[in-house]
Amino acid sequence: MAPKRRSRRPFGRVRKLPSGRFQARYPGPDGVLRPADRTFATSTDADRWLMRKRIEIEEGRWLDPAEGRTTVRDWSARWLAAVAPQLKHKTQATYRSLINSRINPVFGDRELSSLRPITVTEWVAAMRTEGLSASRIRQAYRVLSQIMASAVDNDLIPQTPCRGIRLPRMPQTEPHIVTPLEASGIVRAAEKPHDLLIALLAFTGLRVGEAFALRRSDVDVAGGFLLVDENLAEANGTLVFDTPKSHQKRLLRLAPSLVKRLGAYLEELPGGEDALLFTTPAGKPLRYNHWRKAYFDPAVSAAGLTDVTPHDLRASHGTWVADRYGVMTAAHRLGHSNASVTTRHYARPMVGRDDQVAAATDAWFRGHEHMSATGSAYDEEDGPTE
């Protein structure tokens, strides 16, 4: 009797190794025969693996294993080069610094496909043990997450290892909200022309970098407007002019008294339309740390205040405007594309407002003092009246 002929596999090949285990190989969409990433105890196990691989290919879910062997170092460099044109100079510098100092030293030589959530969790834990700030850890993780998400989008790996990672909480710090009178005191106590710069921070809500980047051409004295279309940032010690944060250019109406002071200042300002409004004595752009130490902090102390930062003036302005004119108006003044940013980080309840609300609520409750929305009133003792 002739021996029974073994049926040919419809997909892939399986062979028994000298070790007794079985190796599976399959043709990719390009026709190249590739081995499985592991061996199998039985030929049945190998066949089942081949069946799953065939379904992956037929459904378009197959990824070339060779792509996953790209190193994190190589892919992060390619990713950064691709996204850099859409990033601000300061953001580019920050990403590059984090890749070089935090990501590549740990993951640079590893293949993309070798990273797992536990690998990333251990990396985050190591940075915490090292004493790195929550902010820096979250920044580093955010960059790695973008790199790995891009690898998924480009079919290098099936899923990102940056999932389910618990990050350290950011410390919740409330801005020091000053009153308009206190802000005016800081302005009066400051040296000229930095008093005018501080006035712009407090009474227009500018970011410090936006105020440092103001030029003569940005001030419309006749119309009483200020154009905010540039920002001065410091990236790794280098000053860079760029668009405002989130690219939100805006036109702000100025207080008449502030316009008058700006007009007088511009009459004496040397240079043409591109001349910066505020510079160092040598005519160079301002640097935040030096300016704050030399001019802002002394003015705060002279005004009898403590723990007030330039950013607090911006938050204070947002609070004043939101309290009286609404969050949407405050969002415009501050250059926020989303009002939720204004309420989350800037606008705060004004001191004493809750007491005023309680008093108003009492009046509403005692309807005989204030008419209701329907036009009728309630007497505390006699009930509804006409």
C-alpha positions as MATLAB code, in Angstrom:
seq = 'MAPKRRSRRPFGRVRKLPSGRFQARYPGPDGVLRPADRTFATSTDADRWLMRKRIEIEEGRWLDPAEGRTTVRDWSARWLAAVAPQLKHKTQATYRSLINSRINPVFGDRELSSLRPITVTEWVAAMRTEGLSASRIRQAYRVLSQIMASAVDNDLIPQTPCRGIRLPRMPQTEPHIVTPLEASGIVRAAEKPHDLLIALLAFTGLRVGEAFALRRSDVDVAGGFLLVDENLAEANGTLVFDTPKSHQKRLLRLAPSLVKRLGAYLEELPGGEDALLFTTPAGKPLRYNHWRKAYFDPAVSAAGLTDVTPHDLRASHGTWVADRYGVMTAAHRLGHSNASVTTRHYARPMVGRDDQVAAATDAWFRGHEHMSATGSAYDEEDGPTE';
ca = [
       0.000    0.000    0.000;
       1.396    3.365   -1.039;
       2.225    5.757    1.832;
      -0.303    8.536    2.458;
       0.794   11.773    0.842;
       0.945   14.758    3.196;
      -1.258   17.648    1.973;
       0.561   20.837    1.043;
       0.059   23.778    3.398;
      -2.024   26.517    1.773;
       0.153   29.214    3.383;
       3.708   29.237    4.698;
       6.070   26.461    5.639;
       6.890   24.539    8.798;
      10.003   22.545    9.489;
      11.312   20.601   12.434;
      14.561   21.885   13.917;
      17.361   19.679   15.355;
      16.195   20.824   18.792;
      12.856   19.129   18.218;
      10.934   22.426   18.031;
       9.213   23.708   14.908;
       9.959   26.809   12.854;
       7.303   28.605   10.811;
       8.004   30.785    7.781;
       5.541   32.801    5.757;
       5.532   35.007    2.624;
       4.837   38.687    3.247;
       2.847   40.860    0.830;
       6.124   41.495   -1.008;
       6.669   37.746   -1.524;
       9.697   37.603    0.781;
       9.727   34.548    3.057;
      10.063   35.548    6.697;
      10.510   33.418    9.830;
       8.201   33.649   12.814;
       9.505   35.603   15.788;
       9.614   32.407   17.854;
       9.677   28.622   17.522;
       6.873   26.222   18.502;
       6.565   23.039   20.522;
       4.365   21.313   17.925;
       3.646   21.638   14.228;
      -0.004   22.302   15.119;
       1.028   25.380   17.098;
       3.097   26.541   14.134;
       0.134   26.028   11.791;
      -2.140   28.061   14.029;
       0.374   30.892   14.101;
       0.566   30.832   10.287;
      -3.224   31.022   10.055;
      -3.285   34.154   12.241;
      -0.473   35.714   10.213;
      -2.328   35.041    6.967;
      -5.435   36.775    8.341;
      -3.298   39.792    9.360;
      -1.996   40.095    5.818;
      -5.417   39.648    4.205;
      -6.989   42.273    6.489;
      -4.157   44.754    5.932;
      -2.939   44.646    9.531;
       0.444   43.120    8.803;
       3.558   45.076    9.765;
       7.012   44.353    8.444;
       9.071   43.092   11.429;
      12.139   44.775    9.959;
      10.534   48.183   10.482;
      10.082   47.496   14.181;
      13.816   46.870   14.447;
      14.456   50.572   13.764;
      16.150   52.045   16.809;
      14.529   54.717   18.943;
      17.504   56.976   18.230;
      17.065   56.755   14.462;
      13.301   57.156   14.518;
      13.303   60.043   17.003;
      15.780   61.923   14.779;
      13.600   61.328   11.733;
      10.446   62.295   13.631;
      11.939   65.536   14.968;
      13.195   66.539   11.516;
       9.684   65.981   10.130;
       7.767   67.958   12.774;
      10.328   70.718   13.379;
       9.027   73.075   10.657;
       5.640   73.236   12.442;
       7.151   73.895   15.875;
       8.260   77.109   17.512;
      12.020   77.504   17.905;
      11.780   77.169   21.686;
       9.686   74.002   21.368;
      12.170   72.536   18.900;
      15.012   73.214   21.309;
      13.070   71.691   24.209;
      12.241   68.518   22.254;
      15.819   68.127   21.070;
      17.144   68.595   24.602;
      14.749   65.999   26.036;
      15.581   63.476   23.320;
      19.317   63.910   23.858;
      19.271   64.014   27.652;
      16.347   61.782   28.662;
      15.209   59.504   25.850;
      18.280   58.438   23.873;
      20.508   57.637   26.897;
      17.924   55.034   27.982;
      16.162   53.926   24.789;
      18.346   55.167   21.945;
      19.930   51.837   20.999;
      16.788   49.784   21.580;
      14.483   48.672   18.774;
      11.059   50.311   18.658;
       9.341   46.931   18.896;
      11.195   46.051   22.094;
       9.568   48.739   24.240;
       6.675   47.784   26.486;
       4.498   49.778   28.928;
       6.514   48.358   31.840;
       9.688   49.667   30.178;
       8.252   53.176   30.044;
       6.901   52.893   33.598;
      10.383   51.969   34.864;
      11.856   54.913   32.960;
       9.384   57.340   34.571;
      10.084   55.841   38.008;
      13.846   56.235   37.502;
      13.436   59.917   36.689;
      11.359   60.400   39.830;
      14.009   58.652   41.910;
      16.613   60.916   40.349;
      14.666   63.884   41.682;
      13.561   65.301   38.338;
      10.632   67.710   38.608;
       7.127   66.552   37.720;
       7.053   69.098   34.926;
      10.259   67.831   33.326;
       9.179   64.182   33.630;
       5.854   64.928   31.983;
       7.584   66.839   29.189;
       9.964   63.952   28.521;
       7.114   61.446   28.531;
       5.057   63.624   26.182;
       7.890   63.691   23.642;
       8.430   59.920   23.840;
       4.692   59.401   23.488;
       4.626   61.487   20.303;
       7.610   59.599   18.889;
       6.014   56.225   19.530;
       2.578   57.336   18.273;
       4.259   58.398   15.045;
       5.871   54.955   14.791;
       2.396   53.400   15.061;
       0.960   55.777   12.456;
       3.752   54.827   10.064;
       3.239   51.076   10.562;
       6.553   50.441   12.295;
       4.942   48.948   15.408;
       1.357   47.750   16.069;
       0.764   49.818   19.219;
       2.524   52.354   21.394;
       4.161   51.339   24.676;
       3.111   54.728   26.087;
      -0.236   53.611   27.431;
      -1.541   53.268   30.947;
       1.463   55.131   32.385;
       0.934   56.953   35.670;
       2.748   60.269   35.674;
       3.639   62.432   38.684;
       1.080   65.102   39.479;
       1.917   68.712   38.835;
       1.975   70.804   42.022;
      -1.062   73.069   42.120;
       0.116   76.647   42.543;
      -2.385   79.468   42.619;
      -1.364   82.775   41.029;
      -1.066   85.780   43.322;
      -3.983   87.935   42.203;
      -3.324   91.583   42.953;
      -5.870   94.377   42.864;
      -5.714   97.092   40.191;
      -4.591   99.484   42.912;
      -1.716   97.186   43.916;
      -0.698   96.785   40.281;
      -0.661  100.577   39.903;
       1.582  100.743   42.956;
       4.111   98.437   41.278;
       4.021  100.599   38.152;
       4.638  103.797   40.130;
       7.534  102.192   42.011;
       9.364  100.969   38.882;
      12.198  102.709   37.071;
      11.442  104.350   33.746;
      10.790  103.086   31.100;
      10.186   99.753   32.830;
       7.206  101.253   34.609;
       5.515  101.451   31.221;
       6.467   97.849   30.452;
       4.970   96.689   33.764;
       1.843   98.747   33.064;
       1.417   96.879   29.775;
       1.742   93.543   31.581;
      -0.848   94.486   34.192;
      -3.365   96.408   32.115;
      -3.303   94.520   28.810;
      -2.574   90.974   30.045;
       0.441   90.495   27.777;
       2.818   87.591   28.219;
       6.292   88.775   29.193;
       7.755   87.541   25.900;
       5.057   89.428   23.993;
       5.854   92.645   25.862;
       9.602   92.194   25.253;
       8.927   91.796   21.509;
       6.794   94.924   21.062;
       7.955   97.294   18.341;
       7.085  100.857   17.412;
       4.970   99.613   14.503;
       2.788   97.592   16.908;
       1.402  100.705   18.595;
      -1.455  102.607   16.932;
      -1.550  105.778   19.012;
      -4.253  107.422   16.902;
      -6.560  104.430   17.081;
      -5.658  103.400   20.617;
      -4.730   99.843   19.638;
      -1.839   97.488   20.326;
      -0.993   94.711   17.862;
       0.376   91.572   19.523;
       1.994   89.541   16.763;
       5.400   88.533   18.085;
       7.003   86.840   21.070;
      10.572   86.851   22.349;
      11.645   83.506   23.803;
      14.902   82.149   25.161;
      15.896   78.675   23.985;
      19.093   77.161   25.398;
      20.515   80.612   26.026;
      19.603   81.973   22.590;
      16.938   84.661   22.120;
      14.469   83.920   19.327;
      11.642   86.046   17.929;
       8.583   83.998   17.004;
       4.796   84.224   16.825;
       2.816   84.367   20.099;
       1.949   81.143   21.891;
      -0.488   78.992   19.869;
       0.125   81.497   17.042;
      -2.709   83.648   18.475;
      -2.101   87.160   17.136;
      -4.527   89.750   18.487;
      -5.440   93.430   18.479;
      -6.006   95.000   21.889;
      -7.780   98.237   22.733;
      -5.701  100.284   25.177;
      -6.818  102.558   27.997;
      -6.664  106.226   26.878;
      -4.264  107.110   29.713;
      -1.958  104.261   28.669;
      -2.123  105.357   25.025;
      -1.129  108.865   26.071;
       1.910  107.589   27.958;
       2.901  105.316   25.081;
       2.603  108.187   22.622;
       4.883  110.380   24.691;
       7.365  107.536   25.054;
       7.419  106.827   21.326;
       8.238  110.444   20.541;
      11.564  110.005   22.330;
      12.262  106.427   21.232;
      15.146  106.212   18.729;
      15.069  103.971   15.682;
      12.564  103.187   12.960;
       9.307  101.247   12.815;
      11.022   97.962   13.765;
      12.641   99.423   16.881;
      11.901   97.452   20.045;
      10.016   99.452   22.669;
      12.057   98.062   25.548;
      15.712   97.053   25.506;
      18.789   96.875   27.711;
      20.871  100.049   28.153;
      23.040   98.696   25.322;
      20.011   98.430   23.026;
      19.814   94.618   23.157;
      16.592   92.587   23.620;
      15.642   91.950   27.241;
      16.267   88.659   28.991;
      13.635   87.620   31.514;
      15.787   86.594   34.475;
      17.973   89.717   34.376;
      15.022   92.040   33.794;
      13.040   90.603   36.653;
      15.939   90.776   39.095;
      17.018   94.268   38.054;
      13.688   96.014   37.539;
      10.553   94.036   38.367;
      11.313   92.543   41.789;
      12.654   95.853   43.195;
       9.438   97.571   42.078;
       7.333   94.907   43.802;
       9.290   95.357   47.029;
       9.083   99.157   46.804;
       5.315   98.859   46.434;
       5.181   96.941   49.720;
       4.263   93.614   48.120;
       5.842   90.160   48.148;
       5.688   87.021   46.013;
       4.349   88.780   42.910;
       5.670   87.598   39.547;
       5.216   89.126   36.079;
       2.947   86.201   35.260;
       0.784   87.099   38.271;
       0.017   90.440   36.616;
      -1.274   88.603   33.545;
      -3.408   86.310   35.727;
      -4.675   89.334   37.643;
      -5.682   91.103   34.438;
      -7.544   88.000   33.280;
      -9.346   87.844   36.629;
     -10.377   91.512   36.567;
     -11.728   91.249   33.019;
     -13.489   87.896   33.517;
     -15.116   89.135   36.721;
     -16.653   92.192   35.085;
     -16.902   91.441   31.384;
     -16.955   87.643   31.129;
     -14.541   84.823   30.399;
     -14.772   85.137   26.607;
     -13.591   88.746   26.734;
     -10.771   87.738   29.085;
      -9.784   84.909   26.740;
      -9.451   87.385   23.867;
      -7.383   89.793   25.936;
      -5.039   87.004   27.009;
      -4.757   85.452   23.549;
      -6.400   82.129   24.355;
      -8.084   80.191   21.555;
     -10.107   78.286   24.161;
     -11.807   80.006   27.095;
     -11.312   76.884   29.226;
      -7.600   77.742   29.384;
      -8.531   81.139   30.818;
     -10.689   79.696   33.568;
      -8.300   76.857   34.368;
      -5.086   78.843   34.655;
      -5.842   82.550   34.927;
      -9.262   83.830   35.982;
      -9.850   83.496   39.721;
     -12.711   84.558   41.997;
     -12.294   88.143   43.183;
     -11.855   88.630   46.924;
     -15.173   89.514   48.521;
     -17.280   88.435   45.547;
     -18.707   85.449   47.432;
     -19.910   87.781   50.197;
     -21.571   89.961   47.578;
     -23.235   86.908   46.019;
     -24.556   85.874   49.440;
     -25.963   89.354   49.999;
     -27.595   89.344   46.576;
     -29.000   85.869   47.196;
     -30.560   87.090   50.422;
     -32.185   89.927   48.489;
     -33.470   87.463   45.898;
     -34.842   85.283   48.677;
     -36.536   88.317   50.263;
     -38.431   88.933   47.047;
     -40.072   92.138   48.285;
     -36.736   93.908   47.813;
     -35.948   92.714   44.284;
     -38.350   91.846   41.489;
     -38.206   88.291   40.242;
     -37.656   87.377   36.593;
     -41.435   87.042   36.112;
     -42.139   90.520   37.444;
     -43.881   89.381   40.637;
     -42.456   89.703   44.112;
     -42.529   87.696   47.292;
     -43.153   89.221   50.692;
     -41.337   87.411   53.452;
     -44.443   87.189   55.654;
     -47.484   87.633   53.411;
     -46.463   85.411   50.500;
     -46.842   86.276   46.831;
     -48.070   89.797   45.995;
     -48.902   91.631   42.792;
];
